[in-house]
């Protein structure tokens, strides 16, 4: 009865596999600003499900369910609302798939797991949860060993350790992207996952082709959502970035996550939450913003106790006018393991990266360094602090040598130490040796003064 020795059970299984999944359909009843209100899906749709609106004469419009009400499901679209009509058919997708794969390395991916150049991309065999929970606090490892970064300041005064989460606080145009690229190229990691959230379209290409370059992209996967895309896409791309990093972490790999930026993620969430009916509070940000940021950041860090790697993360935060107390910056500092501050004044005098060492902190210290290394770090930071205090006097011509030997030393050493912040490094040992040599040497003009006396 069945040819080629196919059993009835096998034939039945084959027929079942060819069946289309059940699709729930509703009706577009109202468009309120950016919100699509749909009837017929109440009691079926869930927060985070995807919808697709069939537009007459155009391709379907996808969106995301953001709130549920009495008989009405509200969604936000992933594209322009142009061409929508009342009573358009809406299809619900309960299981939006996101399937990372090793083949994603070297490519730029969108929020839905597609290549931005629309070329075919290999998908993974297993879908991952875009909004996965972080490992349980009692079942994840502690942060690991100190990492080599390729930059002297991070190999000494502001060290990174495996699984550390650091905030990079910067205004626009102070070298943030170039610093991220240097970390992507030189920092110790098996895989680098970069999230570009809300970037301008031309900057995405420049970052990939010029800033990272072919060598930098070999071990990188870039997830991008450009500034012109709706808030729902930016927020989904943020979760997709973390999900991709978790995919490689669960293979036992050391992952470097560069997330640019948490501010745009928070702004996208604010737009969606307020549109869905949540009341705005702190400078327009709704109360759910802080836990939303914390839930995203907590997914990075050390992996579970066995069978996985770590996610060492750098999250950028945009601070307008260097205001470290603006809402997002204030929310973020408490959930990170350190912060790096880029200063516009330093950038304007031509030193890149424009890191303000005095205002930057790595919470991996003092454990990440030995006692002699911690002494060198403390000495270097004191030099920056003393020079900062005496700088106004130097600028107006009131500073005179000889009043205080400690301050005189800070003035003499500062120029070399400031240049050290921008130096490349071959590793922590070499960088600490260079720092120790610099701090132990007397300034040449001091020796000349002694000879004159």
MIRODREN-218559 format. One record per residue (C-alpha): x, y, z. Coordinates in steps of 0.2 Angstrom, whole numbers, plus 5000, padded with zeros to 4 digits. Each point is the difference from the previous one (the first is absolute). Last residue first. Layout:
<rs>
XYZ...
</rs>
This chain:
<rs>
536153765220500250004982500349815000498349985009499150104988500649904985499549845009498250075002500050054981500349824995498549945010500449865012499649824995499049895011498350044992500549974982500949835004498549945010498850044986501149914987500249855011498150005003499750014981501249854996499249895013498250054996500249954981500850064984499350185002499550144990500250185007498650125002500050005019501950015000500050174991499150075016501449925011501450084990499250175001499549975019501849955006500750185003498450085006499749855012501850015006499850195004498449965009500949875011501550125003498950155006500550184998501549974990499350044983498950154997498149994994499250174998500150014981498150014997500049824992501249935012498950065015498549924992500949844997500649985019498549895005499949894984501949975002499749945017498649884995500949934985501649975010498949925014499349884986501849954995500549965018498549905004500249904984501949975004499549945018498749894992501349924989501249975015498549915010499549904985498650044988498349944996499449995018500350195003499150034989498749914989498850155004500950104987499750195002500150154989499950185006501950035003500449904984499150114989500149904984500150104983500749854990500750104992501050165005499750144989499750155011498150004995499949815005500650055018498750145001498749884994500249875013499849824999499549915016500249825003498949915013500149855011499249845004498350054994498250005008500250165011500750104986498649974988498650085008500950175003500749994982498249984993499350145011501350144998501250005014501649984990499650164991501550014987499050134990498849864994500649835007499849864987500249835009501149864992499949825007501749915000499749815004501049855004498949854997500749845008500149824994498949855003500049825006500150025018499650145014498850104989500850144990500850165006499450174994498650054988498249955003500050125014500150154989498449974991499049965016500850165008499550114985498249935001499950025019500550194998498950044986498449925008499750175010499750104984501350114993499450184996501250095010499749885015498149964999499149954984498349905002499949834992498650004986500749904986500750154992500950045016500849835000500550004982500850175000500949975017500649834994500850084984500850145011500749875012500849904985500650164993500950045017500649825002501150034984501049944992500349825007501749924998499949825007501749915001499649815001501149865007499449844993499249855009498749974987498750085011501050164999499850004981498149995001500050125015500850144989498749974987498650025012500850165007500050074983498249944996499450095015500750164994499449974983498249975007500150175008500650094985498749924989498650055012500650175000499850024982501450014987500850174995501449985013500749844993499849835008501649894999500649845007501949984995500849835002501950015002501449874999500650044982499250175001501650085008501149944986498850064986499950175007499450055017500050194998500050004981498849874994498949965015500050175009499850094983498649894995499150035016500450185000499250034983498349935007500050115016500149905016498449965010500749845007501749934994500249845010501749924998500449825004501849955001500649825000501549915008500550155011501650095006499850184994500950064985498850024985498450025009500850115013500750124987498350004992499150055016501350145002499750064982498150015003500250105016501250134993499350165007498750044987498449985010500150005019500849865009499749875014500749834997499249885013500949845005499449835003501449875005499849824995501949974998501050145008500350184993501250125008499950185002501750065006501149874992499549904985498650124997501150154999501349914990498849954986500149834991498749935011500849855009498849935012500149985019499349835006498249965003498550075008499049885012499149864992498149984999498949895010499650105015499450154990499049904988500650024982499250144991498249994994499749984981499150144991500449954982499849825004501049904988499549894985501049854996500749944984500950164996499750104984501250024986499850174991499450034983500450184994498850145005501550125002499450025018500249825003498449935009499949945018498450105004500950155009501250024985501649914997501750074994501249864996501749945004499449875012498249954996500649834994500249945018498150015001498650105009498249954998498650125004498349934997498450105004498949875008498250055003499850084983498350094998499250054983499150174998498850024985499650194996498450065007500550185001501350044987501950004999500950074985501450105010500249945017501950004998501049865007500249895016498350035006499450025018498649895006498450015011498949865002498150045004498649905008500350085017501850054999501749934996501650094997501650004990499749874986501450024987499950054982500149944982499350094984499649884986500650054982498950124990498550004989498849985014500949995017500049845009500450045018501349885009500149985018501449955012499849945018500950105013498650015012498849864996498649984988498649875002498850075014499650144988500549974982498450054992500250185000501650104996500650175005501550074991501050135010501150134992498750145001498449905003499649894986498449915003499049834996501349894991499249835000500649845007500849834994500749865009501149894990500249815003501649944993500049944981500049814998501549924991500649925016498449925003500049914983501749945004499549935017498549914992501149924987501249955013498649925010499349914985501749924997501050054985500849854991500350094984498250004996498550005012498649884996
</rs>
